[in-house]
Amino acid sequence: MSGFCGFTGKLDSSADVLSTMMDKVKHRGPDYSRTYMEENATVGLCGLGADYAKEECQNLYSEDGRLITVFDGDIENYAELRKELELAGHLFDDDSDLTLISVLYREHGRSLPKFLQGSFALVVIDTQEGSVFAARDRFGVKPLYYSVSEDRFVFASEIKSLLEFTEIKPTLNNSALEQYLSFQYSVLEETFFSGVYRLMPAQSLIFKEGRVETQSYYSFEFTPEQQNFDDVVSQIDDAVLRAVRPYKKPELKIGSFLSAGVDSSFIAATTKPKVCFTVGYDDYNDKSYSEIEYAKELVEHFDLNHEVKYISPEEYFKALPKALYYMDEPLADPAAIAFYLGCETAAQQVKIAFSGEGPDEFFGGYGIYSEPFALAKLNFIPMSIRRLTSKILSKLPFTIKGMGYLIRAGKTVEERFIGNAHIFSADERRKILKSSTNTSPLDLTRPFYDRARALDDSTKMQHIDIHFWLHGDILHQADRMSMAHSLLIKTPYLSQQLADIASKLPTEYRVTPTKDKVAFRAAALKHLPESFAEREKKAFPVPLKNWLAKEEYRNYIESYFYSETAGKFFNEEELAKLLQQHKEGKTDNSRKIWTILNFLVWHEQYFEIT
């Protein structure tokens, strides 16, 4: 519900620097602002008012002046925590989240985040200890970035705000580019800007005497247990209803994004939002790309208002630079631009909207999770033969039907799966980049696979997606694309209660050879017609391949691929080969082309436009 920024100490130009930093996060909270400027700290907060929100904070500092606090998010267990703290003898000046955080810090110190339920990013400056404490929610819904400049701690909700600090000069982190080419999003703790770091999900941080120390306060792990199926379904249903209950008030005008998949349909059925928003495409309304007709059936069934946003390719490509500016770092998920435009439409009618992130990762909703069952059919062939076949096929300059299946069959799950997206392999990166650290994507995922070594392959894949893809891609774009339009997104499926239920589900309640989200779909069936509860997932498809075949967009891409900037980072011959193979139809390089294009457009926004 807010954007914040600040730094320890004071500058001669503190007021001007803080004002410029706040301008860069004002879209996160355009309704009110608060500042604190003293010798020990300079801090600003921009707040977003919402119909359901608690009282706005009056001050960023505690009554005794010891603590300066900023916070973004929503504390779901506010009432319970406040009651416990009052029983312990603490007094409250107001009903704001900031006051609760300040009191909770006094009571529990650095254990504070363990007591919070909900989405949050927070910073507490303790002037008595001369320290800064920061924390981020368990799954990475809310962002927090920081840098240390000459023993000064600088922090902000978004990187673009940090870059306005006088002593921080934007310098590209080439290691981030290298890994981005594989993952399609920024995956390292150090961002695309050297010296600028993200606080990772479920981490807290202490800054004292010029040093930063981070630690994890929570870790999601799958620990499957045999349970009664009907009991599990009831638990999921109860947890979903509990998660949406605070927003089911007749006076609240809350919208909901509706793709007509089971996740968004479940929310619409249980919340009856004031209006549902669906995205489609002007020139590709067949059911392989558009779910508008399905969405219309659902809203008619529940008698809901419905707003459809039709996106033309011209509008989509025009939005790309601005969306990437708000993204802070390149993210090559084609759905992000469509969501940006969908949020623009929603923000014209509501301040808050539900979105259905989470069930795919926690309850097994991606089709790729059933791949281990399919690959098991080749287990009778020795792995050495499968490996050799895989290597030979990988080197072919064209694709044929079934080729990908055989390539993947020659690899272990640890080798073939780094997350829902795997754009460039390590070998492909080395060819296309002018400089490389030779750090494999597997070096990043290996520690997480080690923690899941006792689990089956499908569950290992979910584990990787929860710790990489969910916060790196899905939640990052959800936050940035919505906040770009001052739209508050609520993600009820990311409640701790639902995560705890998912962690204990046996594999067959999540994924089978023929079905995904088994238990979750059964819970949705209590509220939805069977045709919606059992609908096959569509991953917010964008007709990107079709658009890239058009000459005007090929020309647009070539203007970036053959630019001076592209020549600094990429081997021009490899870029040309990528385009030519795609144009001739030898192989579908649309996602690889899109990944490089997104980096180049983003680079233009942050390093070339003054």
Number of C-alpha atoms within 10 A of each C-alpha: 23 26 31 31 30 29 27 23 17 16 17 7 9 20 16 11 17 23 15 17 26 28 17 22 28 24 21 29 23 17 14 14 19 15 20 18 18 12 9 15 20 22 31 24 28 25 24 24 19 16 11 14 12 14 12 16 20 13 16 22 21 15 11 6 11 16 21 23 27 30 26 27 21 19 17 15 12 18 11 9 18 20 11 12 16 12 10 10 8 14 13 14 11 14 15 17 22 26 25 21 24 25 21 22 19 14 14 12 12 17 13 20 25 15 11 19 18 21 22 24 28 24 28 23 25 20 15 9 10 13 17 22 22 25 29 29 27 27 26 25 25 26 28 27 23 24 23 20 16 8 14 19 22 24 26 30 27 24 28 21 25 28 21 19 20 13 13 17 13 17 13 16 15 18 20 21 26 23 25 27 26 24 26 29 27 26 23 18 13 19 22 25 19 17 17 23 19 21 22 25 25 19 20 26 19 18 19 16 11 12 12 15 10 15 13 14 18 15 11 14 17 22 14 16 11 10 12 8 16 11 11 20 22 16 18 23 22 14 20 22 16 14 19 18 13 10 17 15 11 10 9 16 19 27 28 27 26 31 28 27 21 27 24 19 26 25 25 28 19 16 19 19 23 18 21 26 22 24 23 24 21 11 12 16 15 12 11 11 16 24 22 23 15 17 24 21 13 23 20 11 12 12 11 16 15 20 18 18 19 19 17 14 17 11 13 16 14 12 15 18 18 16 24 27 19 26 23 21 24 26 27 27 19 19 16 24 25 26 20 26 22 23 27 19 18 27 20 10 16 19 20 24 25 25 21 24 20 23 19 22 23 27 26 29 25 22 19 15 24 21 18 19 15 11 14 10 10 14 11 7 11 10 15 11 10 18 17 13 17 20 15 10 16 16 8 10 9 14 14 10 7 8 16 13 13 19 19 22 25 24 17 13 18 18 13 15 21 22 21 21 17 17 20 20 15 18 10 13 22 17 15 19 21 13 16 17 10 13 12 15 21 15 9 15 18 15 11 17 20 11 13 19 13 11 16 12 22 20 25 23 26 25 24 22 22 20 21 23 23 23 23 22 22 20 20 23 24 24 21 24 26 25 27 22 20 24 27 27 24 24 21 22 23 22 21 16 17 23 21 15 18 25 17 17 21 17 21 15 25 23 23 18 13 9 19 25 25 21 26 28 27 22 22 25 19 15 17 22 14 14 12 22 22 19 13 16 16 16 12 17 14 20 17 14 14 11 17 21 14 11 10 12 15 14 12 13 21 15 13 19 21 14 13 10 14 20 16 12 16 20 16 18 11 14 21 14 11 18 21 14 15 19 17 9 13 13 16 17 19 18 19 19 19 21 24 23 21 23 23 20 19 24 21 17 17 18 11 10 7 6
